[in-house]
Amino acid sequence: MNIFVGSLPFSIEEADLRESFEAYGAVDSVKIITDKFTGRSKGFGFVEMPSDDEAQKAIDELNGATVQGRAIVVNKSEPKPEGERRSFNSNRGGESRGGYGGGNSRGGDNRGGGDRGGRY
């Protein structure tokens, strides 16, 4: 079972989190999510346990428990439905260049006139 663990103290290490869950059974993996730029914890993570019964006992016992002065949130991690995944282009409505009508806001008609001798 994949377990979501939220409201983690920013100072907690994966080894500490693993130890907390190993009290309830075998742990396959532990991952604390970090900011890709700063490397700092985002305050949540995931724990995978092979036994659903042991995982459920860990959820029941650890949800609301205090870890380093913070009450943590522990529940079964449900995968997001495909339609809800965010992509880089979601909710954009096409390309947006912001501001005043796009990137070429110098005025004039930009048709190659002037002293360059261009035609359109």
N, C-alpha and C positions, 0 to 999 in steps of 0.2 A: 504494500500500500504506500502511496505517495502522500506525505503529510506536509501541510503548510504550517510554518511557525512564524508568527508575526509579533510585532512590538518587542523585538529583541534589543537588548542593550547593544550599542554600537561597538563596545569593547569585547564582546563575546567572540571566542574562537570556535572554529568548526569542531575541534577536539573536545571542547567543553560541552557543546551541543550534543555531540555523539555520545559522550559519557552519560548525559541526562537521559537519553533515550535507551541506551544499552541496559539501563536498570530494568527495562520492561521486556527485553528480548534482543534478538540479533538485528543489527543495523547494516543495510547494504551500502548506503551512501548518505553523506551530509553535504549540503551546499548552502553557504550563506551568500546571498546575492550582494554584489558590490557595485559601486559606481565605476563605469569603465574609464572615466577620466581621472578621478581622485583615488580609486582603489578603496575608498571608505565603505563600510557596510551600509546597506540601505535599510537595515533594521528588520529584515525578514529572510527566510530561507526555507529549504525543503529537506525532509528526511525521508529516506526510503527504508521500509521494513518489509521483509519477505512474508511474515506471518500477519494476516489481517487481524487475528485475535489479539496478538501482542500489540500491534499498532493501535487498535481501538482502545486497549487498556492504557497505553501511553497517552493517547488523546484525552481520555476521560480523566486521567490523573494529573496531566500537565497543563491542560487548558485553564488559564487563570492563575497558574502558579507564579510565584515571584522569583525572578532570576536577576541577580545583581540589582535589586531594588525596583524592578519593573515587572508588572503583571503581563505575562506573555499570552498570546492567542495561539491555540493549537487546534487544527481541524483537518479533516480529510481534504486533500487537494483534488479539486475537480478540474479536468482540462477544459479550457475555454472552447466553446463551439467555434467552428471554423469561421463563421460569419462575423465574429466579434474580434478577431485578431486584427491588430492595427498594422498598417503598412506605412511606409514613408509618405505615400501620396494620399492617404485617406482623408476625407473631409476637406479637400482642397478645391474641388470644383474646377479643375484645370490648372494651368500654370498661373501663378500670381506673381507679378513683379512688384507689387505694392505701389503705393503712392499715386502719382499723377499720370495715369495712362501708360505706364510701362517705363522701360529704361531709357528711351530716347526722348527726353523732355527739354530739348534746347529751343523749341519753337521752330517756326518755319515749316516748310512742307517736305523737306528732305527728299526732293526728287532729282537731285543731281544738277540743279541749275547753278546759277552764280558764275564765277569766273573759271570753272573747270570745263565748261563747254559740254557738259553731259546732257543727254536727252532722256526722256522717259517714255 
